[in-house]
Amino acid sequence: MQLHACSRPPAASWVTVGSAGFSAGEADHTSLAFSPNGTPYVAYEDYGNSYKATVMALIALPAATTGAATSITGTGATLNGTVNDDGVATTVAFEYGTSASYGTSVAATTPAGGTLSAGSGSTAASVDLTSLTPGTTYHFRVDATGNGVTVNGSDATFTTPPVPVVTGISPTSGPSAGGTSVTITGTGFTNATIVSFGSTAAASYTVNSATQIAAVSPAGSPGAVHVTVTTSGGTSVTSTADQFTYQKLTPTVTAGSPSVVYGTSSATLTA
């Protein structure tokens, strides 16, 4: 057997060539050899595996580092990671699911086609997810496959925000001129971006907590409208609990006065 000097690749692992492999037992008749390109091989008789002859090679492998998820909405997110090919042609994918068992694997869209050519070095990887479930925690990791071996990044999690729910408003009516202070109660109000009375945005609003918003009604036409709250998780589903009624102001005549009062304006009656 001829020996050659070699250095261990920065990211490398002993990989079984063929079947069998290391066991808890002892290894007998061990031999070490190097291929012409310097790849070291070890052959041995595996005592703990029915004395099977086993060959393993030390090969270069890519490295995978899971990053943080970004652009998280109620139904979508961007998964991120970093992959170093370590001189090996590499494919990149992400696994995700509602547990650390994942269940779904998708090819990275960055790098293009989910592939890295040998020598690309450290490269950012990502993929955009859609059709997620609001209010759900997801696990994910980045995977890099090179030389027939898949290297897994660490597990990471993110939670999609829930769809807000409006369970009540108080008061439930006000003048069509607007300006009514309305307390909105419900769930999922954190980071609300829009509060609407029908199709019109509230004159102003303050998110007091995840369960309460203080809003001021805008001007509106007489009749009932739904009060809705929008966050990155979506827009609340309408129901009878969120209805606000704009009241029509009725002209009144004051005794001894020839004026008709309607809202903030007046008109003089003449004979």
GINORBEL-V688566 format. One record per backbone hydrogen bond with DSSP energy under -1.0 kcal/mol. NH is the residue of the N-H (numbers start at 1). CO is the residue of the C=O. Records with the same first field share a line. If there is no record, write none. Layout:
NH=CO / CO
This chain:
13=59
15=57
17=55
28=45
31=43
33=41
35=39
38=35
41=33
42=56
43=31
44=54
45=28
46=52
47=26
49=46
51=46
52=49
54=44
56=42
57=15
58=40
59=13
61=11
63=84
65=82
67=80
70=78
73=76
74=232
77=129
78=70
79=127
81=125
82=65
83=123
84=63
88=85
90=116
91=145
92=114
93=143
94=106
95=141
96=104
97=139
102=99
104=96
106=94
108=92
109=126
110=126
114=111
115=112
116=90
120=117
123=83
125=81
126=110
127=79
129=77
132=75
138=158
139=97
140=156
141=95
143=93
144=151
145=91
146=149
149=146
151=144
153=142
156=140
158=138
160=136
165=187
167=185
168=185
170=183
174=245
176=247
178=175
179=217
182=215
183=170
184=213
185=168
186=211
187=165
189=210
192=189
193=230
194=230
196=228
197=200
198=226
200=197
202=195
203=216
206=214
208=212
209=212
213=184
214=206
215=182
216=204
217=180
220=176
223=246
225=244
227=242
228=196
230=194
231=234
234=231
236=229
242=239
243=240
244=225
245=172
246=223
247=174
252=261
257=254
260=267
261=252
262=265
265=262
267=260
269=258
